[in-house]
């Protein structure tokens, strides 16, 4: 993906080769410079390089940091301005910047390299020791020697299987770490120092009225979006059937931007998005596809993220290929349903879960249950004896608890939301954005400090179950609120009771479809039109996807690797085929793991 690479000192690796290794499309441009350290950058246009007149200090900037003006509006900070600030005032002013970016500077006078990550970790950076120094890169492959296949880190891989992603600074690969968000890193060839300059601080204001909170939210999201739109070219907002994307459309008002929606022909996401775009009078690109249209891209999400995404995200590659000729900048309401709607605080639309945890243990247990893909017992059943070292699976869980408890001092629900924003989104959701960045620049106005400060004032009981979100949305975008919400298929204006009926009806239909399929032994197979993908069906019925999954999970090549127990994989596939369980998520994880190893091996 576009991003940054660093070799410190420059003798430990060829920074130009590192940069070249993360170029994936012909329109991407790579650049590098060397001093005491080597720094390179890949971007969708000529990378942003600045040098001091003495040539002893140079830097690259990837992404777009924002600086607040006297009127509190945001303007982007150029690479030249970043270097000027660093030369005159050091790293301190960077603590005030907002937005998503990576900044790397080589200071030959001090014989050190400095790397700064944005406060939210929107642009990941990984590092490892190599040849007596350190190498850093936005993609793990650039950290490896020629033909090197990384070894698994047992704890990091277990977390990937259990919780969708590794946690904290771990990765699935031994010796390779992730820089934390809000990191100021200095390295002088012998000492690595990492200072964290920001964290999520929930300071709920129980005295604030709903009206005050709603007004503050409206002003914040409008400023966050419009400040970014002013400094973007050919912007597009992805529209779904949810509330988050139409909140952005409403905040954008009459500002010029397009909308895009992709999914299965006739799916609810597209139908609802069409209603929103038509009412907003926005140009609307609709991309419809079937499962055979994007299987050719199955490798790409794994190549671009070094296995930290899934082959099930390949539909996105097809969509971005079609969006790129028409638009430049992709505006996403990233994690708004989480931050404002409390979507991880409760199970479903109206459940309890994390919100009712009475102590730290119950909170950690609830988060473990909410995220769980594979249990420790299932991992032991599927993977061969000895593949994971003794204690790996237990440590994977204990590190989840440690990450959650870093938020001590807040209320339990706020600790939970901090974990999801700080760890889960950064490590599990951002890899999907990484794929997008190979095609388009991206902006995330819901990761704006003004907006997040407004959200973090809201007491958790008002964030949970979309309580205040619905009130805000009805006030902020009253006409959009009359349009259905995809999780309930009821308008946002519907009373909460009818949302509950709508939600349980949709979930009940999913259960009924599976029961009828199993009871009729495949004779009754009701199609779902709810979502933009249907891997449960495709992994069972689509010839191409079925063949790919079976090759990746059961072929002779896979069995020779010695990762999976054949009988356990056959049992999983059999249960899925018979409709006894929907194992598509598990199958996607395991198939992605095998395909990732094949991709690394091909580098030899």
C-alpha positions, 0 to 999 in steps of 0.5 A: 500500500502507499506508505512509509519505509525506513532503514536505520542506519541506511546500511541495514537495507536498501530503502529503494528496494523496500519502497519498491516492494510495497508498490502494487499498482502501476499508478503508484509512485515510489521515492527514497532518499538516504542520509544516516538513515534511508527513508522512502515513500509510496503514494498515489502521486509523487511522494511528499519529500522535503529537505533542509537547505543544508541537506542534513535533514530530510523527511517524507510525509504520507497522509494528511495532518491537519492544524487548527486555525484561530477560528478552529477550522482545519487546514492541511499541513504540508511536508515543508511546513512539517519539516520547518516545525520540526527544525524550529520547535522539535516534535512537540507541535505534532501533538496538536495535529489531527488527521491520519498520517505518517511523518518520518525525518532523518536528522544527519546532524543528530544521527537519528531518525524520528517517526510520528504516527497519527493519534488514532493509528489510522496509518499502521507502521511495523518494525523489526531488528535487521542487520544490527539496526531497525527497519520500519514499513507500512507493509510487513513484506518490506521488513523481510530479507530476500526470499525470507518467509516470516515465522509465526508468532504463536500468541499473535496468530492465536489472537488473529484467529480468536479476535480477528486481529493481533492485539497491541503491538503484536503481529502474527509474525515473530519479531515484527511489532506494530508501532502504537497509535499517537507514537513519537519514535526516536532511534539513534542506532542503539536506543529505541524510544517510543513516547505516546502523546495521546489516548482516548479520555472519556469524560462523560458529562452527566449534566449536559442535556440531550439538546446540548449534546446534539448541537455539539455533535452536529457542529463537530461532524459538520466541521470535520467533514466540510474542512476535509472536503474543502481540501480534497479532489473528486470526493466520494462518500460510500453509502450503505443502508446504515446511519453512519454514511447518511450522516456524512451525506447530511453533513456535507449539505450542498457541497459537491461530492458523489456517492457510491454503493456496491453489493449484490443486485437487489440487496437491501444496502443498495435499495436503501442507499438509492433512496438516500442519494436520490433525496440528497440529489447526489450523483450515485455510482451503483456497483453490482456484482456476483461471486464470480466477478471478484474471485480473481482478486482473492489474493489482493487483500492478503498481498496488500496487508500481509495476511492481516485482512481476508480473501473475503474482502476481495469484493472491495478490490473490484469496487475500488477498481471501478471507483478510481476512474471517477473519484480521488478521495474516499470519505468514510464514516469509520467506526461511527456506529461504534463511537456514537451508537454503542454498537459493541456495548450491546449485543444486537440492536437492543441487547445488554452485553458489555453495558451491564458488566459489573466488574472488570472480569465480566467486562473482559469476558463480554468483550472476549465473547463479542469478538470471538471467532475461534475458541481455544478449544476449536483452535486445538481441534483444528490445528495439529499438535505442537503447532501452537506452543504451550501457553500461547492460547492462554496468553492470547486471552490474557493480553486481551484482558491487559489491553482492555484494562489499560483504560482503568480509571474510566467506567466499565462501558467506557473502558470497553469502547476505548479498547474497541477504538484503540485496538480493535478498529486499528488492528482489525478494521484498518486493514480494509482501509489499507486495501482502499488506499492502493486506489484512492486517498481516504479521509475519516471525518469521524476520526476528528478530535472535535467530533470525538471530544463531543462523543466522549462527553456522552454518558455510555447509557446514552450512547448504547442502543443508538439512544442519543444517536437516533435523537441526534439523527432525527434532529440533524437529518429529519428527512433521511431519518424517514428512510429505513435502517438496514439492521431493522428495516424500519425508519430511524424515526420508528419507536425503539419497540418497532426497531426491536421487532424489526431486528429480531424479525431479520435475525429470525429469518436468517435462522429460518433459512438455515433450518429450512435448508437443513430440514429439506437437505438442501431442497429449500434454499432461500436467498438472503437480500440483506447484505452486500455479500453472501459467503455462507451460500457461496462457499457451499454452492458457488463452483469457483469459491467452493473449489478455492476454499477446498484447495486452500484447506484440503489440498495435498500442498496444504496438508504437507504444511502440517498446520491443519488436522484433515478430519477437523477441516472435513467436519467443518466443511461438512457441517457448513454444506449441510446447513448445520452451522454457518462456518463461512467466517472460520473458513475464510480465516483459515483459507486466508492463512494458507493463502498468505503462506503461499504468497510469502513462499512465492517470494522465494 
